[in-house]
Amino acid sequence: MQPEMINVLIVEDESELAQLHAELIEKHPHLNLVGIASSLADAQRQLRDKQPQLILLDNYLPDGKGITLIGSGLLKQLACSVIFITAASDMDTCSQAIRNGAFDYILKPVSWKRLSHSLERYVKFNQQQRVWKVVDQQNVDKLYELQARNAPLDAGSKGIEENTLDLVQRLFREDEEHRHFSVDDVVSETRLSKTTARRYLEHCVEKGFLSVEMLYGKIGHPRRLYKRS
């Protein structure tokens, strides 16, 4: 059976983080990005209009909390799954998300690799449901395993070119002031494209070479800043 495309909606008011999520989705051969919502009201509207099978859902939105969507009649009607991505680390929020059927729960700052594995597990979970018309205990166990298991983290170096990686890392090694760099700062210094710079920065975070901090200004969305670990 030919795998079908899975429509995905991103609900995230941090524009830079939403773009990071969008790039992961657009790279996957079985995922189709149908929209980005920056508020709860916009998410509800796009859910009705576009009827995605999966949403990447932030909790803290300008007009309410994303957790209220999980388990709502709207999501149940659409049979839409949720990967909950949030800074909410309290057990009550986590328990509520799990009780209401969130496929996964990822804490901010988001690990690029962790989200990538979560998306891959969801694709497999979705495909298995289409393939198996009748299930036995082994099949049921497999579905629960795909939903609950954290996929093993591998080296994660696919598509990472050594010279480009050295160019990015050298910028941080040679910075004696230990400054925080935004993606735009790295683009300006290295002349890489924004997409490439972002990918290499996230790779450096995964490897522990860099750490991420969020800068929350008075106006606009917070910025994702990188610093030598």
Secondary structure, DSSP 8 states (H G I E B T S, - for coil): -----EEEEEE-S-HHHHHHHHHHHHHSTTEEEEEEESSHHHHHHHHHHH--SEEEE-SEETTEEGGGTTT-HHHHHHT-EEEEEES---HHHHHHHHHTT-SEEEESS--HHHHHHHHHHHHHHHHHHHH-SS--HHHHHHHHHHHH---------TT--HHHHHHHHHHHHT-TT---B-HHHHHHHH---HHHHHHHHHHHHHTTSEEEEEE--SSS--EEEEEE-
